[in-house]
């Protein structure tokens, strides 16, 4: 399984939807709160060039926003 990293903020509805999706599909992930962690915020911006959340890094494949069909495709979840 690819390492999953989600850059999120506590109040982001789409971030919470992504985390719920991962939990309901048994996908382990690391969550970084970019509202509080300035180093992780910079890392996220360096990866994507933007400040929108969620940013989901799946083994180097980046998805900005909660695009369930793309996430399913990348992780091979039916």
N, C-alpha and C positions, 0 to 999 in steps of 0.2 A: 504494500500500500504506500502511496506517495505521502510525504509529509505535508500536512495541511496547516497553513497559517492564515488566520483571519485578522485583519486590521479593522478595528471597529470602534464605535463609541457607545456608551451605555444607553443613549436615548434614540439610537438609530433603529427604526422599525425593520428595515431590510437586513441590518446586521443580525438582529434577533431572529428574523425568519431564517437566515442562513444557519445560525447556530442550532435552531430547532430542527432544521432539515438534517444537519450532520448528526445530531443526537438520535433522531428517529431512525436514521439509517446506520447507526453504529459506527460512525466515522469519527475517529479521534482527531482532535485539532488543537492547535495552540491559539489562544486569543490574546491580542494585544490591544489595549485601550489607548488609542492614539490621541484622545482628549487629554490624557494625563501623562503619557510616556512620550516625551519629546524626541528621544532617540528613535523610537519605533515609528513615530510620525515622519521623521526625516527619511528613514529607511523606506517607508511606504511611498513617499513622494519621489524618492530616487528611483524606485522600481517602476512607477507608473506615470510620473510627471503631473499628477493631479492630487487633489485633497479629498475627493469624494470617497465615502465609505458605503458598504464594506469593500475592501480589497481582499480578495482571496487568492492566495498563492498555493497552487497544488503542484508541488514538485517542480516549480519553475514556470508552470503555466498559470498565467494571471487572468483572473476574472474580476472586473470592476462592477460592483452592484450584485444583486442576488439574481443571477440568471440560472434558474434551476435546471433547465434543459442542457445548458452548457456544462454545468457542474456534473450532472448525471453522465454526460458524454465523456468528460475527462476522467471521471472516477469509475466508469463502466458500471453504473448503478442503473438497473432496469426500472 
